[in-house]
Amino acid sequence: MTMRACIMTESHLKTVLEMLRDKPELGAARQLVEAALTEVETVRRSHAAAFQQAGRRRAR
């Protein structure tokens, strides 16, 4: 997954999560979206760390 895809997916999941907050009957769906959001955030952080590390290597 590219960084751009991570950011777009994260944004979409946050939008869906906002929609689900007002619908307690969809609690199971909300839990799935929250879990997916956690995974995407983890991937995005991993990408960001890799980019920073690569930048440090180039700076040497």
C-alpha positions in Angstrom: 0.0 0.0 0.0 1.4 3.4 -0.9 1.5 6.3 1.4 -1.2 8.1 -0.6 -3.4 5.0 -0.5 -2.9 4.8 3.3 -3.9 8.5 3.7 -6.9 8.1 1.5 -8.1 4.9 3.1 -7.6 6.4 6.6 -9.7 9.4 5.6 -12.5 7.2 4.2 -12.5 5.0 7.2 -12.7 8.1 9.5 -15.7 9.4 7.5 -17.5 6.0 7.8 -16.7 5.9 11.5 -18.4 9.3 11.9 -21.5 8.1 10.1 -21.6 5.0 12.3 -21.3 6.9 15.6 -25.0 7.9 15.4 -26.2 4.4 14.7 -25.7 2.2 17.8 -27.5 -0.7 16.0 -24.4 -0.9 13.7 -22.0 -1.5 16.6 -20.5 -4.6 15.0 -19.7 -2.6 11.8 -18.2 0.2 13.9 -15.9 -2.3 15.6 -14.7 -3.6 12.2 -14.1 -0.1 10.9 -12.2 0.9 14.0 -10.0 -2.3 13.6 -9.3 -1.5 10.0 -8.5 2.1 10.9 -6.0 0.9 13.5 -4.3 -1.4 10.8 -4.1 1.5 8.3 -2.6 3.8 10.9 0.0 1.2 11.7 0.9 0.8 8.0 1.1 4.6 7.6 3.4 5.0 10.6 5.6 2.2 9.3 5.8 4.0 5.9 6.6 7.3 7.6 9.4 5.7 9.7 10.9 4.1 6.6 10.8 7.4 4.7 12.6 9.2 7.6 15.2 6.5 7.8 15.8 6.6 4.1 16.2 10.4 4.3 18.7 10.1 7.0 20.7 7.6 4.9 20.8 10.0 2.0 21.9 12.9 4.2 25.1 11.0 5.2 
